[in-house]
Amino acid sequence: MHFQWYPGHMTKAKRMMQENIKLIDLIIELVDARIPLSSRNPDIDDLGKNKARLILLNKSDLASEKGNEEWKKYFEDKGFYVVKVNSKNGNGIKNVNSVVQDACKEKIERDRKRGILNRPIRAMVVGIPNVGKSTFINTFAGKACAKTGNKPGVTKGKQWIKLNKNVELLDTPGILWPKFEDQLVGLKLALIGSIKDEILNVEELALELIKFLNNHYKGLMEEKYTIPEIENNAFALQNVAESKQCKLKGNEPDLVKAANLIIDDFRNGKLGRITLEFPDKS
Ligand code: GDP
């Protein structure tokens, strides 16, 4: 799902979020494990203060294990509960339930002291477009889940998915707008496919990816595409075009085709598990 953002969208998204946040105990925030900071909007920290917080490093299957561990620790140090998940195949999802209980233990204790027993924890999923919110809700809730809340035929109002006797999940996720103002953030969002490809220069994007891979995953490009050692990013793109038979009429290398190939391979995990940013150690 691709989104274009206009001020009107943002205002509406924020207003919806503020309304929904009043109803819940726990925020389940999805970030993309390949770019955990660039794929989040820190406004949620303000919107969600006083709520229990769980961060899911989603698409952890596409990010490096070392990166996943570093980011888990980074967010835990900041006081979040964190679980690494793959919402698509369900890996890590079973850990989410117990962490939800853990994250809400203060609320459960508060209720108990007031004599309120078994009031379900109410949670909502939030995240930027394409981070995997719908996939997560489907996998987490499973097929057998019951919708609660509204009487049949009444479409207005909130729908709650009863996950078990203790937890209910708002069925519509909250959409956070990414922060593309920072060029580097915009670039990383583009690489993971969160920005419409039509508005991007794929060659530039591929060159940036090549530069990053050559710095942080040395030798990977050469191995995957059987090209000579990289000395110059533009030559490397040309070499990939030749090696992969991306040709224009007249046998010219088709650099756009090669660029698209590299970007697609990255997005589909064919270049391996790649984390594009690491926590600042300073
Ligand atoms: P939403 O816009 O946040 O609701 O995102 P979607 O749930 O529509 O997911 C966007 C894309 O990411 C879809 O193609 C999903 O199949 C894919 N996706 C979601 N979660 C994962 C994951 O953990 N791993 C991988 N590899 N792909 C995922």
Boltz pocket constraint, residues with backbone or C-beta under 6 A from the ligand:
constraints:
  - pocket:
      binder: B
      contacts: [[A, 1], [A, 58], [A, 59], [A, 60], [A, 61], [A, 62], [A, 85], [A, 86], [A, 87], [A, 88], [A, 89], [A, 127], [A, 128], [A, 129], [A, 130], [A, 131], [A, 132], [A, 133], [A, 134], [A, 135], [A, 136]]
      max_distance: 6.0
